[in-house]
């Protein structure tokens, strides 16, 4: 028994040091050295204070701002500690009711907009934290934001065009607009 237990314990402690201490320290050190912004949470700072992250959405409800995807994290929207989808299937009446109420809220906020509502404005992402919307979802909101701010729609549209993030290659994903970055650019307008 002694010949089996001692080597097993030694191997256990060696592997614990390698995989539980050395490897995480190495990976963390490399991440901090090579990608400091991403390793620090991709925070956006204004006047030295963090206002959010480019990786987690925020709950914008003011008509003067662009709105992101609905969050599936309840009861507090965009709560990273509760990241998950709603698990409601496409035939679930609760999902249908939620989508209908979101469409009604969008129509009420901009009654003159008769364009089809982009699906990402009424459905949550799988994580419930998505900080991006499609360019179509941003364009859908241009008239409402411009009217609420008293700005020409062309100026707001130009901000949206500038905020579109394209993937490195078409097969790597879809273009998107980071809602927080777009709203910060909008707030910076004089």
C-alpha positions as CSV (number, residue, x, y, z in Angstrom):
1,X,0.0,0.0,0.0
2,X,2.8,2.4,0.9
3,X,4.4,1.9,-2.5
4,X,1.2,3.0,-4.2
5,X,0.1,5.9,-1.9
6,X,3.4,7.8,-1.8
7,X,3.9,8.1,-5.6
8,X,0.2,9.0,-6.0
9,X,0.4,11.8,-3.5
10,X,3.7,13.1,-4.9
11,X,2.2,13.1,-8.4
12,X,-1.0,14.7,-7.1
13,X,1.0,17.6,-5.6
14,X,3.2,18.0,-8.6
15,X,0.2,18.2,-11.0
16,X,-1.6,20.5,-8.6
17,X,1.4,22.9,-8.7
18,X,1.7,22.7,-12.5
19,X,-2.0,22.9,-13.4
20,X,-3.3,24.8,-10.5
21,X,-0.6,27.4,-9.9
22,X,2.1,27.5,-12.6
23,X,-0.1,27.3,-15.7
24,X,-2.7,29.9,-14.5
25,X,0.1,32.3,-13.5
26,X,1.8,31.8,-16.9
27,X,-1.4,32.4,-18.9
28,X,-2.4,35.4,-16.7
29,X,1.1,36.9,-17.1
30,X,1.1,36.4,-20.9
31,X,-2.4,37.9,-21.2
32,X,-1.5,40.9,-19.1
33,X,1.7,41.5,-21.1
34,X,0.3,40.9,-24.6
35,X,-3.3,42.0,-24.3
36,X,-3.6,44.3,-21.3
37,X,-7.0,45.9,-22.2
38,X,-8.7,42.6,-22.9
39,X,-7.2,40.9,-19.8
40,X,-8.5,43.8,-17.8
41,X,-12.1,43.3,-19.0
42,X,-12.1,45.6,-22.1
43,X,-13.2,48.5,-19.9
44,X,-14.2,51.8,-21.4
45,X,-12.9,54.7,-19.4
46,X,-14.3,58.3,-19.4
47,X,-12.5,60.9,-17.2
48,X,-10.5,58.0,-15.6
49,X,-13.6,56.2,-14.5
50,X,-15.0,53.0,-16.0
51,X,-18.4,53.5,-17.7
52,X,-18.7,49.9,-19.0
53,X,-17.1,47.1,-21.0
54,X,-17.1,46.5,-24.7
55,X,-18.0,42.9,-23.9
56,X,-21.2,43.3,-21.8
57,X,-24.3,45.1,-22.8
58,X,-26.0,47.8,-20.8
59,X,-29.7,48.6,-20.2
60,X,-30.4,51.8,-22.2
61,X,-34.1,52.9,-22.1
62,X,-33.9,56.6,-22.8
63,X,-35.2,57.5,-26.2
64,X,-32.1,59.7,-26.7
65,X,-29.9,56.6,-26.8
66,X,-29.7,53.5,-29.0
67,X,-31.2,50.4,-27.3
68,X,-29.4,47.1,-27.3
69,X,-30.7,43.5,-27.4
70,X,-33.0,42.6,-24.6
71,X,-31.3,40.8,-21.7
72,X,-32.3,37.4,-20.6
73,X,-30.7,37.9,-17.2
74,X,-33.3,38.5,-14.6
75,X,-34.3,40.3,-12.5
76,X,-31.5,42.7,-13.2
77,X,-30.7,43.2,-17.0
78,X,-27.2,42.5,-18.2
79,X,-26.1,40.9,-14.9
80,X,-23.0,38.9,-15.8
81,X,-23.4,36.7,-12.7
82,X,-26.7,35.5,-14.1
83,X,-25.6,34.9,-17.7
84,X,-27.8,32.5,-19.5
85,X,-30.5,32.3,-22.1
86,X,-34.2,32.2,-21.3
87,X,-34.5,28.6,-22.5
88,X,-37.8,29.5,-24.1
89,X,-38.4,27.5,-27.3
90,X,-39.8,29.2,-30.5
91,X,-43.3,27.7,-29.8
92,X,-43.4,28.8,-26.2
93,X,-46.3,31.3,-25.6
94,X,-44.1,33.2,-23.1
95,X,-41.5,33.9,-25.7
96,X,-44.2,35.0,-28.2
97,X,-45.7,37.3,-25.6
98,X,-42.3,38.8,-24.7
99,X,-41.5,39.5,-28.4
100,X,-44.9,41.1,-28.9
101,X,-44.5,43.4,-25.9
102,X,-41.0,44.4,-27.1
103,X,-42.3,45.2,-30.6
104,X,-45.1,47.3,-29.0
105,X,-42.6,49.2,-26.9
106,X,-40.4,49.9,-29.9
107,X,-43.5,51.1,-31.9
108,X,-44.6,53.3,-29.0
109,X,-41.2,54.9,-28.7
110,X,-41.2,55.7,-32.4
111,X,-44.8,55.7,-33.8
112,X,-43.8,57.0,-37.2
113,X,-41.4,54.1,-37.9
114,X,-43.2,51.5,-40.0
115,X,-40.1,49.5,-41.0
116,X,-39.9,45.9,-40.0
117,X,-38.5,45.5,-36.5
118,X,-35.1,43.7,-36.6
119,X,-35.2,40.4,-34.8
120,X,-32.2,41.3,-32.5
121,X,-34.1,44.2,-31.0
122,X,-36.8,41.8,-29.7
123,X,-34.9,38.6,-28.9
124,X,-32.2,38.1,-26.3
125,X,-28.9,36.6,-27.1
126,X,-27.8,33.2,-25.8
127,X,-25.8,34.8,-22.9
128,X,-28.3,37.6,-22.3
129,X,-25.3,40.0,-22.2
130,X,-24.7,40.8,-25.9
131,X,-23.3,44.3,-26.3
132,X,-23.8,44.4,-30.0
133,X,-26.8,44.9,-32.3
134,X,-26.9,44.5,-36.1
135,X,-26.4,47.5,-38.4
136,X,-30.1,47.0,-39.3
137,X,-31.1,47.3,-35.6
138,X,-29.1,50.5,-35.3
139,X,-30.5,52.0,-38.5
140,X,-34.0,51.2,-37.3
141,X,-33.5,53.5,-34.3
142,X,-31.8,56.5,-36.1
143,X,-35.0,58.5,-36.6
144,X,-36.1,58.1,-32.9
145,X,-32.7,59.1,-31.5
146,X,-32.2,62.0,-33.9
147,X,-35.7,63.4,-33.1
148,X,-35.2,62.9,-29.3
149,X,-31.9,64.8,-29.5
150,X,-32.9,67.4,-32.0
151,X,-30.2,66.3,-34.4
152,X,-30.3,65.8,-38.1
153,X,-30.9,62.2,-38.9
154,X,-28.0,62.3,-41.4
155,X,-25.6,63.1,-38.5
156,X,-26.9,60.3,-36.4
157,X,-26.7,57.9,-39.4
158,X,-23.1,58.9,-40.0
159,X,-22.3,57.9,-36.4
160,X,-23.9,54.5,-36.9
161,X,-22.0,54.0,-40.1
162,X,-18.7,54.9,-38.3
163,X,-19.6,52.5,-35.4
164,X,-20.1,49.4,-37.6
165,X,-17.5,46.8,-36.7
166,X,-16.8,44.4,-39.6
167,X,-15.3,40.9,-39.0
168,X,-11.8,40.2,-40.2
169,X,-13.3,38.0,-42.9
170,X,-16.9,37.5,-44.0
171,X,-16.9,33.9,-42.8
172,X,-15.8,34.9,-39.3
173,X,-19.1,36.6,-38.4
174,X,-21.5,39.4,-39.1
175,X,-21.0,43.1,-38.8
176,X,-22.2,44.6,-35.6
177,X,-22.5,47.8,-33.7
178,X,-21.4,48.1,-30.1
179,X,-24.3,50.0,-28.4
180,X,-22.2,51.4,-25.5
181,X,-19.6,52.8,-27.8
182,X,-22.2,54.2,-30.2
183,X,-24.1,55.9,-27.3
184,X,-20.8,57.3,-25.9
185,X,-20.0,58.8,-29.3
186,X,-23.5,60.2,-29.5
187,X,-23.2,61.8,-26.0
188,X,-19.8,63.3,-27.1
189,X,-21.6,65.3,-29.8
190,X,-22.1,69.0,-29.0
